[in-house]
Amino acid sequence: MAERLVIAAAPRTVTGKSVAKLRRAGILPANVYGRGLDSRSIEIDAREFGRNVKAAGLRGMFELKVTGETDPRYVIIRGMMRKGGTGDPIHVDFFQVDPSKPIQANVPVRLVGEAPAVRDLAGTLLQSLDQISIRCLPLAIPDAIEADAGLLKGFDVTLTVADVVVPEGVEILTDPGINIAVVNPPRVRLQG
């Protein structure tokens, strides 16, 4: 299970065009909402948010601690507006998940071990799938799904989603027949 990064937030009363003053002060306006919950306007430190997103990625789950609330909120980023479309964030929407109900998430695939076809046969390892769709409880989402490259013993062997072993409580939604990695034979240079 991944350790959740914490984002400190405070209730926000400034709305409309006045939020430009907040942005100039390094404060990022945001909203948090969820199923059966009222939307709540909050504000967060823009630099802290940037560091957390860089560490956990846009698809990560965060622990949102709002000033005045006793329990943390477990949230994912549902939407983000950026300055000029690709610049710094100017507004974030957080979706609060229910820790007791499974959700769908995309998790990176990490190749572990050494492929014998690379080591012994001088092949080239090619990873064709970099993330797998899973379903599990929000607090049980792994940092990554590991795929054993040691299974790639020859050029005719393919590592597929079906070969991946996941932690208990995690269900893979990606088609088991999809290739994760293969080893290509070395190129032979013709002399002539």
VOPAGU-2260 file (C-alpha; in pm, 1 decimal, decimal comma):
REM VOPAGU-2260
SITE   aa  ch    i         X         Y         Z
SITE  MET   A    0       0,0       0,0       0,0
SITE  ALA   A    1     129,3     342,7     -91,4
SITE  GLU   A    2     190,3     606,7     172,5
SITE  ARG   A    3     -44,1     896,8     109,4
SITE  LEU   A    4      94,1    1246,9      68,6
SITE  VAL   A    5     -79,0    1508,2     282,7
SITE  ILE   A    6    -211,0    1835,9     143,9
SITE  ALA   A    7    -303,0    2103,0     397,9
SITE  ALA   A    8    -606,7    2310,8     306,4
SITE  ALA   A    9    -821,3    2584,4     454,9
SITE  PRO   A   10   -1183,4    2679,4     386,5
SITE  ARG   A   11   -1209,1    2941,7     111,2
SITE  THR   A   12   -1452,2    3233,0     122,0
SITE  VAL   A   13   -1304,7    3427,4    -170,3
SITE  THR   A   14   -1481,0    3338,2    -497,1
SITE  GLY   A   15   -1529,0    3478,4    -844,8
SITE  LYS   A   16   -1278,4    3720,7    -994,5
SITE  SER   A   17   -1131,4    3793,0    -650,1
SITE  VAL   A   18    -943,9    3459,8    -656,1
SITE  ALA   A   19    -680,4    3628,6    -874,8
SITE  LYS   A   20    -553,9    3796,6    -554,6
SITE  LEU   A   21    -518,8    3454,2    -391,4
SITE  ARG   A   22    -318,0    3323,6    -686,9
SITE  ARG   A   23     -80,6    3621,1    -671,9
SITE  ALA   A   24     -24,5    3538,3    -302,7
SITE  GLY   A   25      73,8    3178,9    -389,0
SITE  ILE   A   26    -261,1    3028,7    -291,3
SITE  LEU   A   27    -433,7    2785,1    -523,8
SITE  PRO   A   28    -815,5    2787,9    -517,7
SITE  ALA   A   29    -974,9    2443,4    -519,1
SITE  ASN   A   30   -1298,8    2255,9    -462,7
SITE  VAL   A   31   -1356,2    1918,1    -301,0
SITE  TYR   A   32   -1668,6    1714,3    -372,5
SITE  GLY   A   33   -1784,6    1354,6    -372,5
SITE  ARG   A   34   -2087,1    1128,3    -395,3
SITE  GLY   A   35   -2347,8    1241,6    -145,7
SITE  LEU   A   36   -2128,2    1532,9     -30,5
SITE  ASP   A   37   -2175,7    1904,2     -73,1
SITE  SER   A   38   -1903,3    2077,8    -273,5
SITE  ARG   A   39   -1664,9    2273,0     -52,6
SITE  SER   A   40   -1442,7    2562,4    -160,3
SITE  ILE   A   41   -1089,8    2536,2     -20,9
SITE  GLU   A   42    -750,6    2696,6     -71,4
SITE  ILE   A   43    -410,4    2529,3     -70,7
SITE  ASP   A   44     -49,2    2639,6     -94,6
SITE  ALA   A   45      42,9    2636,0    -464,2
SITE  ARG   A   46     407,9    2533,3    -406,3
SITE  GLU   A   47     314,6    2249,3    -170,2
SITE  PHE   A   48      58,8    2126,3    -424,0
SITE  GLY   A   49     321,9    2132,8    -698,9
SITE  ARG   A   50     566,8    1929,9    -487,0
SITE  ASN   A   51     300,1    1672,7    -397,0
SITE  VAL   A   52     186,0    1628,1    -756,2
SITE  LYS   A   53     546,5    1590,6    -869,0
SITE  ALA   A   54     600,9    1320,0    -603,3
SITE  ALA   A   55     273,2    1127,4    -642,9
SITE  GLY   A   56     168,9    1213,2    -997,8
SITE  LEU   A   57    -164,9    1341,9   -1119,4
SITE  ARG   A   58    -325,4     999,6   -1070,6
SITE  GLY   A   59    -213,2     962,8    -709,2
SITE  MET   A   60    -432,3     969,6    -401,8
SITE  PHE   A   61    -383,4    1237,3    -140,9
SITE  GLU   A   62    -484,1    1288,3     219,4
SITE  LEU   A   63    -649,8    1630,1     236,6
SITE  LYS   A   64    -648,5    1789,2     582,5
SITE  VAL   A   65    -887,0    2083,2     594,6
SITE  THR   A   66    -848,6    2329,4     882,7
SITE  GLY   A   67   -1137,3    2285,1    1126,8
SITE  GLU   A   68   -1215,8    1925,2    1024,3
SITE  THR   A   69   -1115,7    1635,8    1249,9
SITE  ASP   A   70   -1092,4    1359,4     988,3
SITE  PRO   A   71    -876,7    1372,0     675,6
SITE  ARG   A   72   -1039,1    1341,3     335,5
SITE  TYR   A   73    -898,2    1089,7      87,6
SITE  VAL   A   74    -904,9    1256,5    -251,7
SITE  ILE   A   75    -792,7    1218,7    -610,1
SITE  ILE   A   76    -752,6    1499,3    -862,5
SITE  ARG   A   77   -1057,9    1501,9   -1088,0
SITE  GLY   A   78    -985,5    1822,5   -1277,5
SITE  MET   A   79    -720,7    2090,2   -1304,8
SITE  MET   A   80    -719,8    2418,5   -1494,9
SITE  ARG   A   81    -380,5    2554,7   -1599,7
SITE  LYS   A   82    -273,6    2904,0   -1696,6
SITE  GLY   A   83    -277,8    2919,5   -2074,9
SITE  GLY   A   84    -384,6    2552,5   -2086,5
SITE  THR   A   85     -36,8    2410,9   -2013,4
SITE  GLY   A   86     115,5    2643,3   -1750,2
SITE  ASP   A   87      94,3    2651,0   -1372,1
SITE  PRO   A   88    -227,8    2524,2   -1209,1
SITE  ILE   A   89    -487,0    2796,2   -1142,2
SITE  HIS   A   90    -768,2    2576,6   -1000,8
SITE  VAL   A   91    -802,9    2215,5    -885,0
SITE  ASP   A   92   -1105,2    1991,9    -833,1
SITE  PHE   A   93   -1059,3    1709,1    -581,5
SITE  PHE   A   94   -1295,3    1410,6    -571,6
SITE  GLN   A   95   -1335,7    1258,3    -225,9
SITE  VAL   A   96   -1347,9     878,4    -234,9
SITE  ASP   A   97   -1513,4     647,1      16,2
SITE  PRO   A   98   -1231,8     434,4     168,6
SITE  SER   A   99   -1473,2     141,8     210,8
SITE  LYS   A  100   -1580,5     120,5    -155,8
SITE  PRO   A  101   -1357,1     -11,1    -436,5
SITE  ILE   A  102   -1251,9     226,0    -713,0
SITE  GLN   A  103   -1083,5     184,2   -1049,7
SITE  ALA   A  104    -731,9     321,1   -1090,5
SITE  ASN   A  105    -443,5     304,3   -1336,6
SITE  VAL   A  106    -116,9     188,5   -1180,3
SITE  PRO   A  107     231,5     192,3   -1339,4
SITE  VAL   A  108     393,4    -137,6   -1442,8
SITE  ARG   A  109     748,8    -181,9   -1314,3
SITE  LEU   A  110     970,1    -453,3   -1467,3
SITE  VAL   A  111    1177,2    -628,9   -1200,3
SITE  GLY   A  112    1455,5    -881,2   -1234,5
SITE  GLU   A  113    1681,5    -951,4   -1527,6
SITE  ALA   A  114    1561,2   -1104,0   -1853,5
SITE  PRO   A  115    1776,6   -1408,6   -1940,9
SITE  ALA   A  116    1722,9   -1334,9   -2312,2
SITE  VAL   A  117    1891,1    -997,5   -2262,3
SITE  ARG   A  118    2173,1   -1123,0   -2040,2
SITE  ASP   A  119    2255,0   -1447,9   -2226,0
SITE  LEU   A  120    2138,9   -1381,5   -2583,1
SITE  ALA   A  121    2221,0   -1008,1   -2617,3
SITE  GLY   A  122    1860,7    -917,3   -2693,2
SITE  THR   A  123    1690,1    -582,8   -2636,5
SITE  LEU   A  124    1411,0    -557,0   -2376,6
SITE  LEU   A  125    1106,0    -367,9   -2502,3
SITE  GLN   A  126     828,0    -270,3   -2260,9
SITE  SER   A  127     502,3    -208,8   -2447,3
SITE  LEU   A  128     266,1    -147,8   -2153,9
SITE  ASP   A  129     342,2     110,6   -1888,4
SITE  GLN   A  130      22,6      97,0   -1679,7
SITE  ILE   A  131    -248,8    -149,7   -1579,0
SITE  SER   A  132    -607,8     -74,0   -1484,8
SITE  ILE   A  133    -702,8    -218,4   -1145,8
SITE  ARG   A  134    -994,7    -219,9    -902,2
SITE  CYS   A  135    -944,9    -216,6    -524,1
SITE  LEU   A  136   -1014,9     -20,2    -208,7
SITE  PRO   A  137    -878,3     335,3    -239,5
SITE  LEU   A  138    -628,4     298,8      45,2
SITE  ALA   A  139    -493,6     -30,2     -97,9
SITE  ILE   A  140    -384,7     110,2    -435,7
SITE  PRO   A  141     -24,6      -5,1    -488,1
SITE  ASP   A  142     250,1     236,7    -602,1
SITE  ALA   A  143     318,7       6,3    -897,4
SITE  ILE   A  144     247,2    -343,9   -1025,3
SITE  GLU   A  145     564,7    -548,5   -1064,7
SITE  ALA   A  146     616,8    -774,6   -1366,4
SITE  ASP   A  147     894,6   -1036,2   -1353,3
SITE  ALA   A  148    1132,2    -986,9   -1646,4
SITE  GLY   A  149    1299,5   -1315,0   -1544,1
SITE  LEU   A  150    1024,5   -1496,8   -1734,7
SITE  LEU   A  151    1168,1   -1368,7   -2064,9
SITE  LYS   A  152    1403,7   -1661,9   -2134,1
SITE  GLY   A  153    1396,2   -1642,9   -2513,8
SITE  PHE   A  154    1292,2   -1430,3   -2809,5
SITE  ASP   A  155     969,4   -1626,9   -2853,3
SITE  VAL   A  156     846,4   -1554,5   -2497,3
SITE  THR   A  157     610,1   -1265,9   -2421,6
SITE  LEU   A  158     536,0   -1125,5   -2077,5
SITE  THR   A  159     161,2   -1055,4   -2058,0
SITE  VAL   A  160     -80,3    -908,1   -1805,2
SITE  ALA   A  161    -179,1   -1266,3   -1714,4
SITE  ASP   A  162     176,7   -1322,8   -1581,8
SITE  VAL   A  163     147,8   -1044,0   -1323,1
SITE  VAL   A  164      88,6   -1128,4    -956,8
SITE  VAL   A  165    -102,0    -859,5    -765,5
SITE  PRO   A  166    -149,8    -805,4    -392,8
SITE  GLU   A  167    -454,6    -954,9    -223,2
SITE  GLY   A  168    -767,1    -745,1    -273,4
SITE  VAL   A  169    -647,6    -602,0    -606,3
SITE  GLU   A  170    -833,7    -705,6    -923,3
SITE  ILE   A  171    -677,0    -648,6   -1265,2
SITE  LEU   A  172    -920,3    -500,4   -1518,2
SITE  THR   A  173    -678,1    -485,8   -1813,7
SITE  ASP   A  174    -714,1    -770,3   -2066,9
SITE  PRO   A  175    -485,5   -1056,4   -1951,5
SITE  GLY   A  176    -369,8   -1119,0   -2310,4
SITE  ILE   A  177    -210,4    -775,6   -2355,3
SITE  ASN   A  178     169,2    -780,0   -2388,4
SITE  ILE   A  179     379,2    -605,9   -2124,1
SITE  ALA   A  180     727,6    -680,7   -2257,1
SITE  VAL   A  181     927,2    -885,3   -2509,6
SITE  VAL   A  182    1293,5    -927,4   -2595,0
SITE  ASN   A  183    1396,3    -856,8   -2953,0
SITE  PRO   A  184    1690,8   -1049,7   -3099,9
SITE  PRO   A  185    2007,4    -853,1   -3175,7
SITE  ARG   A  186    2042,9    -705,0   -3520,2
SITE  VAL   A  187    2289,5    -890,2   -3736,0
SITE  ARG   A  188    2509,8    -673,9   -3953,3
SITE  LEU   A  189    2575,9    -823,1   -4295,8
SITE  GLN   A  190    2932,6    -792,4   -4414,0
SITE  GLY   A  191    2972,3    -739,6   -4774,2
